[in-house]
Amino acid sequence: MNLALAYGGRDEILDAVRGFLRAKAAEGANIHEVAESVCADDLREHLYAPDLPEPDLVIRTSGEVRLGGFFPWQTVYSELYFCDALWPAFREIDFLRAVRSFQLRQRRFGR
């Protein structure tokens, strides 16, 4: 389980791009070389927690049907589950419903 407090997904991506560009500049690369060669793995290395695996399931509590900027890079192929319970009232049965919903899905990973 990962909790992100005072987290902004856009900020994380911007910080990753800045970190990547600073690292490339320190190596002496020019902007044109960098622009032509950058790939997703390059940026992933500069995320806040690059070693965390991408989540298979994201459970959104509170009845909101949006992610609200939560891990936009990492959740691109995650399955989403929305629950009306607020986080403090989230119960074991709510969790089990989310897991059951996940088990019934056919994951396609963007295909």
Buried (B, 14 or more C-beta within 10 A) or exposed (E): EEEEEEBBBEEBBEBBBEBBBEBBEEEEBEEEEBEEEBEEEBBBEBBBEEEEEEBEBBBBBBEEEEBEEBBBBBBEEBBBBBBEBEEEEBEEEBBEBBEEBBEEEEEEEEE
